Amino acid sequence: AKRFWLLPPSAHRELVLHPRWHGSRRQSQHHLPDSIHSQSAIQVTLQPGDLLYLPALWFHYVESLTSNVGINLWTDGHQSDVWRRITDRELWTQMMLG
């Protein structure tokens, strides 16, 4: 199982992101979830077999609750593109076999 904290793009001010030129750009300078005080934070716990769609520009923090393996799939964000990538058996086979 994994626990996710999701924050909308508007939460960027309270996260204190590293500067654009920094190697950890787009990441918070504070440890999450300790620094999440926003009422806009959403907490989700995923169980084996669950899938989470994270919209573009949303921030997230992940905590593993058990031993697990996760697969990230990046898309251009169009709904049709996301659905095609999720249901493409050949793509998943390639990802799993390396």
PyRosetta script that sets phi, psi and omega in degrees:
from pyrosetta import init, pose_from_sequence

init()
pose = pose_from_sequence("AKRFWLLPPSAHRELVLHPRWHGSRRQSQHHLPDSIHSQSAIQVTLQPGDLLYLPALWFHYVESLTSNVGINLWTDGHQSDVWRRITDRELWTQMMLG")
pose.set_psi(1, 150.6)
pose.set_omega(1, 177.2)
pose.set_phi(2, -132.7)
pose.set_psi(2, 143.5)
pose.set_omega(2, 175.2)
pose.set_phi(3, -109.7)
pose.set_psi(3, 130.6)
pose.set_omega(3, 178.9)
pose.set_phi(4, -114.8)
pose.set_psi(4, 139.4)
pose.set_omega(4, 167.3)
pose.set_phi(5, -110.7)
pose.set_psi(5, 123.0)
pose.set_omega(5, -177.8)
pose.set_phi(6, -112.3)
pose.set_psi(6, 134.4)
pose.set_omega(6, 178.5)
pose.set_phi(7, -130.2)
pose.set_psi(7, 136.4)
pose.set_omega(7, 179.9)
pose.set_phi(8, -69.3)
pose.set_psi(8, 163.9)
pose.set_omega(8, 179.6)
pose.set_phi(9, -53.4)
pose.set_psi(9, -29.4)
pose.set_omega(9, -178.6)
pose.set_phi(10, -66.5)
pose.set_psi(10, -12.1)
pose.set_omega(10, -178.4)
pose.set_phi(11, -83.0)
pose.set_psi(11, 0.9)
pose.set_omega(11, -174.3)
pose.set_phi(12, -59.1)
pose.set_psi(12, -31.2)
pose.set_omega(12, -178.1)
pose.set_phi(13, -65.8)
pose.set_psi(13, -38.8)
pose.set_omega(13, -178.2)
pose.set_phi(14, -82.0)
pose.set_psi(14, -9.6)
pose.set_omega(14, -179.3)
pose.set_phi(15, -87.5)
pose.set_psi(15, -19.0)
pose.set_omega(15, -178.3)
pose.set_phi(16, 51.1)
pose.set_psi(16, 75.5)
pose.set_omega(16, -177.6)
pose.set_phi(17, -73.2)
pose.set_psi(17, 151.5)
pose.set_omega(17, 173.2)
pose.set_phi(18, -63.2)
pose.set_psi(18, 153.4)
pose.set_omega(18, 179.4)
pose.set_phi(19, -63.4)
pose.set_psi(19, 158.5)
pose.set_omega(19, -177.1)
pose.set_phi(20, -55.2)
pose.set_psi(20, -36.6)
pose.set_omega(20, -177.0)
pose.set_phi(21, -80.2)
pose.set_psi(21, -12.4)
pose.set_omega(21, -177.0)
pose.set_phi(22, -73.2)
pose.set_psi(22, 147.9)
pose.set_omega(22, 179.1)
pose.set_phi(23, -61.6)
pose.set_psi(23, -23.3)
pose.set_omega(23, 178.9)
pose.set_phi(24, -105.5)
pose.set_psi(24, 29.6)
pose.set_omega(24, -179.6)
pose.set_phi(25, -53.6)
pose.set_psi(25, 152.2)
pose.set_omega(25, -177.2)
pose.set_phi(26, 70.7)
pose.set_psi(26, 6.7)
pose.set_omega(26, 176.3)
pose.set_phi(27, -113.9)
pose.set_psi(27, 149.5)
pose.set_omega(27, -178.8)
pose.set_phi(28, -73.1)
pose.set_psi(28, 147.1)
pose.set_omega(28, 174.8)
pose.set_phi(29, -83.5)
pose.set_psi(29, -8.2)
pose.set_omega(29, 179.9)
pose.set_phi(30, -105.7)
pose.set_psi(30, 151.9)
pose.set_omega(30, 175.9)
pose.set_phi(31, -74.7)
pose.set_psi(31, 128.1)
pose.set_omega(31, 175.3)
pose.set_phi(32, -100.4)
pose.set_psi(32, 149.5)
pose.set_omega(32, 6.4)
pose.set_phi(33, -88.9)
pose.set_psi(33, 3.4)
pose.set_omega(33, -178.4)
pose.set_phi(34, -53.0)
pose.set_psi(34, -35.0)
pose.set_omega(34, -175.3)
pose.set_phi(35, -92.9)
pose.set_psi(35, 1.9)
pose.set_omega(35, -179.8)
pose.set_phi(36, -84.9)
pose.set_psi(36, 106.6)
pose.set_omega(36, 176.5)
pose.set_phi(37, -118.5)
pose.set_psi(37, 3.8)
pose.set_omega(37, -175.1)
pose.set_phi(38, -72.4)
pose.set_psi(38, 138.6)
pose.set_omega(38, 174.2)
pose.set_phi(39, -73.2)
pose.set_psi(39, -12.5)
pose.set_omega(39, -179.5)
pose.set_phi(40, -85.6)
pose.set_psi(40, -4.0)
pose.set_omega(40, 179.7)
pose.set_phi(41, -70.7)
pose.set_psi(41, 137.3)
pose.set_omega(41, 177.9)
pose.set_phi(42, -116.8)
pose.set_psi(42, 129.8)
pose.set_omega(42, 178.6)
pose.set_phi(43, -107.3)
pose.set_psi(43, 131.2)
pose.set_omega(43, -177.8)
pose.set_phi(44, -133.7)
pose.set_psi(44, 135.7)
pose.set_omega(44, 174.0)
pose.set_phi(45, -111.7)
pose.set_psi(45, 122.6)
pose.set_omega(45, 179.5)
pose.set_phi(46, -98.0)
pose.set_psi(46, 138.5)
pose.set_omega(46, 175.8)
pose.set_phi(47, -105.0)
pose.set_psi(47, 165.0)
pose.set_omega(47, 178.8)
pose.set_phi(48, -50.6)
pose.set_psi(48, 132.1)
pose.set_omega(48, 179.5)
pose.set_phi(49, 91.4)
pose.set_psi(49, -12.0)
pose.set_omega(49, 179.0)
pose.set_phi(50, -74.3)
pose.set_psi(50, 156.3)
pose.set_omega(50, 178.7)
pose.set_phi(51, -129.4)
pose.set_psi(51, 138.1)
pose.set_omega(51, 178.4)
pose.set_phi(52, -122.4)
pose.set_psi(52, 124.9)
pose.set_omega(52, 173.7)
pose.set_phi(53, -96.5)
pose.set_psi(53, 121.3)
pose.set_omega(53, 179.8)
pose.set_phi(54, -106.3)
pose.set_psi(54, 112.7)
pose.set_omega(54, -178.2)
pose.set_phi(55, -61.6)
pose.set_psi(55, 155.6)
pose.set_omega(55, 178.8)
pose.set_phi(56, -55.8)
pose.set_psi(56, 141.2)
pose.set_omega(56, 175.4)
pose.set_phi(57, 73.4)
pose.set_psi(57, 0.3)
pose.set_omega(57, 176.4)
pose.set_phi(58, -80.1)
pose.set_psi(58, 145.0)
pose.set_omega(58, 177.7)
pose.set_phi(59, -93.5)
pose.set_psi(59, 152.5)
pose.set_omega(59, 177.8)
pose.set_phi(60, -150.0)
pose.set_psi(60, 154.3)
pose.set_omega(60, 173.4)
pose.set_phi(61, -132.3)
pose.set_psi(61, 137.7)
pose.set_omega(61, -175.6)
pose.set_phi(62, -122.8)
pose.set_psi(62, 137.5)
pose.set_omega(62, 175.6)
pose.set_phi(63, -128.5)
pose.set_psi(63, 125.0)
pose.set_omega(63, 177.0)
pose.set_phi(64, -80.6)
pose.set_psi(64, 127.8)
pose.set_omega(64, -179.8)
pose.set_phi(65, -96.3)
pose.set_psi(65, -23.1)
pose.set_omega(65, 177.9)
pose.set_phi(66, -142.2)
pose.set_psi(66, 170.4)
pose.set_omega(66, 173.8)
pose.set_phi(67, -64.1)
pose.set_psi(67, 134.8)
pose.set_omega(67, -176.5)
pose.set_phi(68, -161.0)
pose.set_psi(68, 170.7)
pose.set_omega(68, 174.2)
pose.set_phi(69, -127.1)
pose.set_psi(69, 134.3)
pose.set_omega(69, 178.7)
pose.set_phi(70, -119.6)
pose.set_psi(70, 150.3)
pose.set_omega(70, 177.1)
pose.set_phi(71, -123.4)
pose.set_psi(71, 124.3)
pose.set_omega(71, 175.4)
pose.set_phi(72, -99.6)
pose.set_psi(72, 138.0)
pose.set_omega(72, 179.1)
pose.set_phi(73, -129.3)
pose.set_psi(73, 117.2)
pose.set_omega(73, -178.2)
pose.set_phi(74, -98.1)
pose.set_psi(74, 136.1)
pose.set_omega(74, 178.2)
pose.set_phi(75, -132.7)
pose.set_psi(75, 175.8)
pose.set_omega(75, 176.1)
pose.set_phi(76, -78.2)
pose.set_psi(76, -5.3)
pose.set_omega(76, 174.7)
pose.set_phi(77, 93.6)
pose.set_psi(77, -6.3)
pose.set_omega(77, 177.8)
pose.set_phi(78, -75.0)
pose.set_psi(78, 138.3)
pose.set_omega(78, -176.5)
pose.set_phi(79, -55.6)
pose.set_psi(79, -42.5)
pose.set_omega(79, -179.5)
pose.set_phi(80, -64.9)
pose.set_psi(80, -36.6)
pose.set_omega(80, 178.8)
pose.set_phi(81, -67.4)
pose.set_psi(81, -43.4)
pose.set_omega(81, 179.8)
pose.set_phi(82, -61.0)
pose.set_psi(82, -49.5)
pose.set_omega(82, -178.7)
pose.set_phi(83, -61.2)
pose.set_psi(83, -42.1)
pose.set_omega(83, 179.8)
pose.set_phi(84, -61.7)
pose.set_psi(84, -43.5)
pose.set_omega(84, -178.0)
pose.set_phi(85, -69.0)
pose.set_psi(85, -37.9)
pose.set_omega(85, -179.2)
pose.set_phi(86, -67.9)
pose.set_psi(86, -36.9)
pose.set_omega(86, -174.4)
pose.set_phi(87, -96.3)
pose.set_psi(87, 3.4)
pose.set_omega(87, -178.6)
pose.set_phi(88, -82.5)
pose.set_psi(88, 99.4)
pose.set_omega(88, -176.9)
pose.set_phi(89, -61.7)
pose.set_psi(89, -38.3)
pose.set_omega(89, -179.4)
pose.set_phi(90, -63.0)
pose.set_psi(90, -42.2)
pose.set_omega(90, 178.0)
pose.set_phi(91, -60.3)
pose.set_psi(91, -46.3)
pose.set_omega(91, -179.5)
pose.set_phi(92, -63.9)
pose.set_psi(92, -39.3)
pose.set_omega(92, 178.7)
pose.set_phi(93, -62.8)
pose.set_psi(93, -44.0)
pose.set_omega(93, 178.7)
pose.set_phi(94, -62.1)
pose.set_psi(94, -42.2)
pose.set_omega(94, -179.4)
pose.set_phi(95, -65.0)
pose.set_psi(95, -39.4)
pose.set_omega(95, -176.2)
pose.set_phi(96, -75.3)
pose.set_psi(96, -33.0)
pose.set_omega(96, -177.7)
pose.set_phi(97, -90.6)
pose.set_psi(97, -13.1)
pose.set_omega(97, 178.3)
pose.set_phi(98, 81.6)
pose.dump_pdb("model.pdb")
